[in-house]
Amino acid sequence: MTARTQAAPGRDKVLSKSRTTERVLRVRRALWLVVSMLGLSLLLVLLGVYTTTRTESLNLSGYISGCILTLGSFLGLLGLCLEENRRQLLTAAIVFLSVGVIGAFLCVVIDGVWIVFNMDMRPLKAGRCQYYSSGNSYVYENFYTSVACWSPKESCSMTVRSGTCYCCDLYDCANGGYLNNYYEFVGVKSCEEVFTLYVLIWILAGLNLAAFFAGILTTAVLGSVKDLRSSSSVSESSESAASSPTAPLLMEANTHPAHQLHAGSSMCFPVSSPPHPDSHPPASPPLTSMLPYSA
């Protein structure tokens, strides 16, 4: 019995140490994943803002998901590094990362499918697009001019703003370009910059797709770490309550048969033993002695 009681604390200590090591490793892996997610989100924000400001003709949305994912990753980093309010920070990070994952999927659909697939690069590659510039001295002013635009079917005139690369092959003269929104790129420095813009949009869509899967993985890992933290605190509190000195002590039955330790007190009270069945009761006095005395 003594050897068993001595081996139990050692086994519990080894188990608690292994659990602590496993928890530290999981938190460290989650920390590296959150840092990687934060870097990817910042790259999305920078590339999205840069690509959006290259031209005024395209309304890109790739940087919106990057902003939401950046905030979620930052909250997750704080939750893993700080001890106070860890559960609340991780919960907020999971919420923002979930919204960012949905935003990344929408950005892939909008930028990668709706915009990129509607940009026809064949006139640019064939050199059939022109660039209109009002001159270097008027770089901060907008000037409009009317240019002759021809196509294999018809010809017409088109109003072009300064600093614009336009393609007459993609312009619909009958509808005034209403059916095709990407026949001109306003704000570019040359028609060759449109190729760079095209590649940047593809890269932005690919990064949003990578952020979609990475955000799902990061959300799942943070959820497991949050549950691991809560379960470990409960187990540690239960172990401390089990090993507290105020808990009742158990005594062997063969040690003191005539005394029992009362729980919650520090004194031993004797317990009266029941009478043995083989003991003889005292003899009762005869009935004659109980009769009244008669003279």
N, C-alpha and C positions, 0 to 999 in steps of 0.2 A: 504493500500500500504506500509506503514511503517513497519507494523508487518510482512508482507511477505518478505520484503527486509532484515529484521533482522533475520528471520528464515532461509533464504537461506544460509548465511555463516556458521551457526551452523550445518546444514544438510551436507554441503560440507565437513566440518571439520570431522564429524563423519564418512562419507564415506571414506575420505582419510585415517583416522586412521584405519578403518577396513581393507582397502586394504593393508596398511603397515603391519599390524599384520599378514594377510594371506600370504604376501610375505615373511616375516621373518620365518614363520612356514614352508613354502615350501622350503626355502633355508636351514633351519636346517635339515629337513628330507633328502634333497639331500646331505647334508654334512655327515650325518650318513651313508647313503648308499655308498658314495664314500669312506669313511674310511673303511667300511666293505669290499668293493671291493679291496681296497689297501691291506688289511690284507690277503684276499684270494689269491691275485696275488703274494704276497711275499711268502706265503706258497707253492704255485705252483712252484716258482723258487727254493726254498730251497729243497723241496722234489724231484723235477725233477733232480736237480744237484746231490743230494745224490744217487738217484736211478741209474742215468746214470754212475756214477763213481764206482758202485759196481761190474760191470762186463764189459768186452770189447766185448762180443759177441752180445749184444743188443744195437741198436742205437735208443735211446728214444728221443722223441721230445716234451715231456710235458712241459719242462721249457721254450721253446721259446714263447709260448702264454703267459706264466706268465710274461716274461720280457716286452712284448708289453703292456699287461694290467696294469702292474705296472707303466709304463711311462704315460699311459693314465689316470690312477687314480691320479697320482701325479699332472698332469696338471689340472685335474678337481678340486683337492683340492686347488691348488693355485688360480684357477679362482673363487672359492667360497669365499675364504678368502681375496683376494686382491681387491681393488677398481680400480686400474689402469689396463688397458688392459684386463678387465674381459671377454669381448666378444671374443677377440682373443684367450685367454687361453681356454675358454670353447669350442670354435670351434676346436682347436687343440686336446683337450681331447676327443671330440666326434669322431674325425677321428681315433685317436690311439685306442680307445676302439672298434670301428667298425672293425678295422684290427685285434685286439686281439680276438674278438668274432669269426671271421673266422678262425684264427689260433687255437683257442680252439676246434672248431668243427673238424678241420683236425687232431689235436692231439688225440681226442677221437677215430677217425677212425683208425689212425696209431697205437697208443699204445693199445687201447682197443679192436680192432677187428683184426688187422693184426698181432700183436705180441702176445697178451695174448691167443688168440684162436689157435695160432700155437705152443704154449708151452704145450707139453704133460707131465703131472705130474704123470702119472701112473707108469712109471719105478722108479721114485724117491720115490713114496709112497710104492712101493713094495720092495725098498732097492736093486735094481738091478743096481744102478749107482755107480761108483768108483771115488775116488778122488786121484789125483796124486800130490804129493808135493816133491820138491827136497831137503827139509830140511830147518830148521830155519836159518842156516848160509848163505843161498843163497836166501834170500827173495827178494833182489833187482836185481837178475839176472834171465835170462830166459834160461831154459834148456828144451830140447826136448828129448823125448824117444818114442820108438815104443812099443806099448802094443798090446797083442792079444785080438781081439774083436770078440765075437761070438754072434750069433743070432739064433732063431729057424730055419731059412732057410739056413744060410751060416755062415762062419767064415772067418776072415781076420785080417790084422794088421792095426793099426791106430797110427798116430803120434800125440802125446799129449804134450802140453807145461806144464811147471810147474805151479802149482796153478790152476788146471783145474778139474772141475767135469764133467765127460763124461758118457754117457749112450750108451752102445753098442746096446741096443734094438732099438734105434732111428737112428743108423748109417746105411747108405746104402752102403754096401761094393761094390756093382757093380758100383755105380756112384761116389764113394769116398766122400759120404756125401753131394753131391751137391744138391740133392733134399730136404734135410732137414737141415736147418741152425741152429737148436737149439738142436743138440745132445750133445753139450758141452757148458760149461759156464766158460770162462777164467777170472781169476782174483778174484774168490771167495775164501773164506777161508775154506769152507767145503761144502758138498752137502746139508746140512741143511740150508745154507744161500740162496740157490736157492728158497726154500719155502718163505722165507722173501722177496726175490726179486719179486716173483710172486704176493704176497699180496700188495707190494708197487706199482707195476704197475697197479693193479686194483684200488687202492686208487687214484693214479695219474689220471687215466682215469675218475674216478668219480668226482674228483675236477675240471677237465677240463669241464666236462658236467655241473657242477654247475656254473663254471665261464662263460660258454656259455649263460645260462639264466640270470645270474646276470649282465653280460655285456650288454645284450640287455635292461634290465630294467634301468641300470645306464645311458646308452646312451639316452634313452627316457626321463628320469627325467632331465638330464642336458640340453637337448634340450628345454624342457618346461621352465626351469629356465632361460635359455638364452633369450628366447622370452619374458618371463615375465619381465626381466630386461629392455629390450628395449622398451616394451609397457608402462611400468611404467614411464620411463624417458620422453617419448613423452607426456603422460598425465600430468606429473608434469610441463613440459615446457609450455603446453597449458594453464594450470590453472594459472601459474605465468604470462603469457601474458594477460590472461583475467582480472586478478586483478591488472595489472600495473597501476600507476597513470597517465600515458601518454595516456591512452585509451580515446576516446571521451565520454563525459558525455551526458546522455539522460535527457531531461527536459520534464516535462509535458506540454501539449499543453495549459492548462488553467492557467498556472502560469504567463507567460509573453507573451501575444499574439502579442505584437508589436516588440519583440526582439528575435533573434535566436542566439545560440552560434555557432560560426564558428569553425569546427573541426581543431585541430592543432594550434589554436591561443588562447590567453588569454584575448581577448577583445570582447565586444559585439558590433555589428554594427546594427544600426536601419535599418529596411527594410521598404521602403515606401509602404504604403497601396494603393491598386488600387482605383481609383475613384469610388464613388458610382453611380449606374445606375440612381438613382433618382435625382442626382444633375443637376441643370440647367446650360447650358453653357452660357458664357457672350454674351450679345446681340451684334451682329455685327453692325457696323455703316451703315447708309443708303447708297445706291448706288449713290444718288445725291451728297453726300458730296465728293465723289471720282472723280466727273467730273471736268474738268478744269473750272476755273472761266471765264465767258465771260462778257465783259463790255457792 
